[in-house]
């Protein structure tokens, strides 16, 4: 299974930059998208009804804001839209596909960079999500299944995950309490950072500011993850960030998983 995650920073904007021509050459089985910023009827046909894929979106009630989607070559056995919280579900931040092989979720974590109120809101979402991730892990384990949560987590976990870590320790996205929260996701709940398991080297980032030529200089943050249950994580054979072309302020993160019986 080839699984891709990408924050599009607007599906119409990414479409105009050739993302679908590139995507078609990648032979992706499942794709998770975040920040689609459009309702399906506003999307280009290639995004609304992609050939060879079942595609669903959970869009935000506010026009031009947030939203997540999943494309899959396999038909989902069940779909879950939202986390059951009206405040956040109205923003389109969680979509789940139960596929025959594995459960795949697309996540868009709120950003707290706009100020204290936004950060407090992000923390509320993190509390809600932690409980949901715990339930997801327990559910899939009891059913003998595996799960992966893909998306824009808006947190860099360790100093290796951003270029200027010393200067960002008081900024949203690299606050000690945010990083400790991710520690709980890994150490307490048992999810695995699949990319980092395979690719331990530095300077592998997934988001760059539009200021100061950050993209060209590779002054970035790694905030887009595929976090998987241990069995699925162990099956990962390769992982990479695509940077040759720029479709968004984020880059696609792709992982190959070997789902053959062991």
C-alpha positions in Angstrom: 0.0 0.0 0.0 1.4 3.4 -1.0 0.0 6.0 1.3 0.4 9.8 0.7 -0.5 12.7 2.9 -0.5 16.4 1.8 -1.8 19.6 3.1 -3.0 21.3 -0.1 -3.3 24.8 1.2 -6.3 25.1 -1.0 -7.3 22.3 -3.4 -8.0 24.8 -6.2 -4.7 26.5 -5.7 -2.8 23.1 -5.8 -4.8 22.1 -8.8 -3.6 25.1 -10.7 0.0 24.2 -9.9 -0.3 20.8 -11.5 -0.6 18.6 -8.4 -2.9 16.0 -10.1 -0.7 15.5 -13.2 2.1 14.7 -10.7 -0.2 12.6 -8.5 -1.2 10.4 -11.3 2.4 9.3 -11.8 2.9 8.3 -8.2 0.8 5.1 -8.2 -0.7 6.0 -4.8 -3.3 3.6 -3.3 -4.6 5.9 -0.6 -4.2 9.6 -0.2 -5.1 11.9 2.7 -5.6 15.6 2.1 -5.9 18.5 4.5 -6.9 22.2 4.1 -8.9 21.6 1.0 -10.7 25.0 1.5 -13.5 24.2 -0.9 -16.8 22.2 -1.1 -16.8 19.4 -3.7 -19.0 21.3 -6.1 -16.3 24.1 -6.1 -13.5 21.7 -6.9 -12.1 20.8 -10.3 -13.6 17.6 -11.7 -10.2 15.7 -11.3 -10.4 16.4 -7.6 -14.1 16.0 -7.1 -14.4 12.6 -8.9 -10.8 11.2 -9.4 -10.7 8.3 -11.8 -9.9 5.0 -10.1 -10.6 6.3 -6.6 -13.4 6.5 -4.0 -13.1 10.1 -2.8 -14.8 11.7 0.2 -14.4 15.1 1.9 -15.4 16.7 5.2 -15.5 20.4 4.5 -15.8 23.3 6.8 -19.0 25.2 7.3 -16.9 28.4 6.8 -16.3 28.9 3.1 -12.6 28.7 2.0 -11.4 27.2 5.3 -9.9 24.0 6.5 -11.4 20.7 5.4 -10.0 17.1 4.9 -10.4 14.4 2.4 -9.4 10.8 1.6 -9.0 9.1 -1.8 -8.8 5.3 -1.9 -8.6 2.7 -4.6 -10.4 0.3 -2.3 -14.0 1.0 -1.3 -14.3 1.8 2.4 -16.3 -0.6 4.5 -17.2 2.3 6.8 -16.6 6.0 7.0 -16.5 8.3 10.0 -16.8 12.1 9.6 -15.6 14.1 12.5 -14.8 13.4 16.1 -18.2 13.9 17.5 -17.5 17.5 18.7 -19.7 20.1 16.9 -17.1 22.9 17.4 -14.3 21.1 15.6 -16.4 18.9 13.3 -17.8 22.1 11.7 -14.3 22.9 10.6 -13.7 19.6 8.8 -10.7 18.3 10.8 -11.1 14.5 10.8 -12.1 11.8 8.3 -11.8 8.1 8.7 -11.9 5.2 6.2 -12.2 1.6 7.4 -10.6 -0.1 4.4 -10.5 -3.9 4.0 -6.7 -3.9 4.8 -6.4 -1.0 7.3 -8.1 2.0 8.9 -6.8 5.3 7.5 -7.6 8.7 9.0 -7.0 12.2 7.7 -6.3 14.8 10.4 -5.9 18.6 10.3 -4.8 19.9 13.7 -5.7 23.5 14.5 -2.9 26.0 14.5 -2.3 28.1 17.6 0.1 30.6 16.0 -2.5 33.4 15.8 -2.5 34.1 19.5 -3.4 32.8 23.0 -7.1 32.2 22.2 -6.2 30.1 19.2 -3.6 28.2 21.2 -6.1 27.5 23.9 -8.4 26.2 21.2 -5.7 24.0 19.9 -5.1 22.5 23.3 -8.8 21.7 23.6 -8.6 19.8 20.3 -5.5 18.0 21.5 -7.3 16.8 24.6 -10.2 15.6 22.5 -8.0 13.9 19.9 -5.9 12.1 22.6 -9.0 10.4 23.9 -10.0 9.5 20.3 -6.6 8.1 19.4 -6.6 6.0 22.5 -10.0 4.6 21.6 -8.9 4.1 18.0 -5.8 2.1 19.1 -7.8 0.0 21.5 -10.6 -0.7 18.9 -8.2 -1.7 16.1 -6.2 -3.9 18.5 -9.3 -5.7 19.7 -10.4 -6.3 16.1 -7.0 -7.5 15.0 -6.6 -4.5 12.6 -4.1 -1.8 12.1 -4.5 2.0 11.8 -2.7 5.0 10.5 -3.4 8.7 11.2 -2.1 11.0 8.4 -2.0 14.7 8.2 -0.9 18.1 9.3 -0.3 17.8 13.1 1.0 21.3 13.4 3.6 20.2 16.0 7.3 19.5 15.4 8.3 16.8 17.8 12.0 17.1 18.4 14.8 19.6 17.5 15.7 17.5 14.5 12.2 18.3 13.1 12.7 22.0 12.5 15.7 24.1 11.4 15.6 26.9 14.0 14.5 25.0 17.0 16.3 27.1 19.6 14.4 30.3 18.5 11.0 28.5 18.4 10.7 27.0 21.8 8.2 29.6 22.9 6.2 29.5 19.6 3.1 27.4 18.9 4.1 24.2 17.1 7.2 23.6 19.2 6.0 24.4 22.7 7.2 22.0 25.5 3.6 21.1 26.3 2.8 20.3 22.6 5.9 18.1 22.3 5.0 16.4 25.6 1.6 15.7 24.2 3.1 13.9 21.2 5.3 12.0 23.6 2.1 10.6 25.1 0.8 9.7 21.6 3.9 7.6 21.1 4.8 6.3 24.5 1.5 6.0 26.2 -0.8 5.1 23.3 1.8 3.3 21.2 1.6 5.0 17.9 4.8 5.1 15.8 6.2 8.0 13.7 6.6 5.9 10.6 8.7 8.4 8.6 11.2 9.0 11.5 11.5 5.2 12.1 12.8 4.8 8.5 14.4 8.2 8.0 16.4 9.3 11.0 18.5 11.9 9.2 18.1 15.7 9.8 16.7 18.4 7.4 13.7 16.4 6.3 11.0 19.0 6.6 7.4 19.2 5.3 6.4 22.9 5.7 8.1 26.1 4.9 7.1 29.7 5.6 6.4 31.9 2.6 8.8 34.5 4.0 12.5 34.9 3.7 13.0 32.3 1.0 12.5 29.5 3.5 11.7 27.0 0.8 14.8 27.7 -1.2 17.0 27.6 1.9 15.2 24.6 3.4 14.4 26.4 6.6 11.4 24.3 7.5 9.4 22.3 10.0 8.4 18.6 9.9 4.8 18.8 11.0 3.1 16.4 8.6 3.1 12.8 9.9 1.9 9.3 9.3 1.4 7.8 12.8 0.6 4.1 12.7 -0.1 1.3 15.1 3.0 -0.8 15.7 2.2 -3.7 13.4 1.6 -1.4 10.4 4.6 0.7 11.2 6.8 -2.4 11.1 5.5 -3.2 7.6 6.7 0.2 6.2 9.5 -0.3 3.7 10.2 3.2 2.4 9.3 6.8 3.1 10.1 10.1 1.5 9.2 13.8 1.2 8.8 15.2 -2.3 10.4 18.6 -2.9 11.2 18.9 -6.6 8.1 20.8 -7.3 6.0 23.0 -5.0 2.2 22.6 -4.9 1.6 24.1 -1.5 3.5 25.5 1.5 3.6 21.8 2.6 5.2 18.9 0.8 3.7 15.4 0.1 4.9 12.7 2.5 4.6 9.1 1.1 5.2 5.8 2.7 5.1 2.3 1.2 3.7 -0.5 3.4 4.0 -4.2 2.8 0.6 -5.6 3.7 1.3 -9.2 2.6 0.6 -11.9 5.3 3.4 -12.6 7.6 
